[in-house]
Amino acid sequence: KIFQPISATNVNTNGISKDIISKSQQIASKSAKLMTKFGLITSTSNGYFTILPLAQRSVEKCVAIVDYYMKKVDAQKISVPILTSIDLWKKSGRYEQGQQEVLTTKNSDGKMYVLGPV
């Protein structure tokens, strides 16, 4: 099995975390369910996922391949900022430290997000 972060106190008979099962049952796509089950991604909030270390290494290898071929045709690469949940910033204490320097916004449901630094 691929590395799966699990809670030892909350594990079912198959060795899979009940939290993973309950979250993956709420996910609509089969691929997202499988990637969550095998510890490649994790859901941070509804519709938002975090790439875990194993999948991150795969993404980096794919990016390296694309970069190689982009350089061959003199293409340029760009980076764009992403929105992250303000809850993560508050939980880590970063929001209070950099509150004056970060851009925040609300979605249509009133949930707050922070524009992540690049």
Secondary structure, 3 states (H helix, E strand, C coil): CCCCCCCCCCECCCCCEHHHHHHHHHCCCHHHHHHHHCCCEEEEECCEEEECHHHHHHHHHHHHHHHHHHHHCCCCCCCCCCEEEHHHHHHHCHHHHHHHHCCEEECCCCCEEEECCC
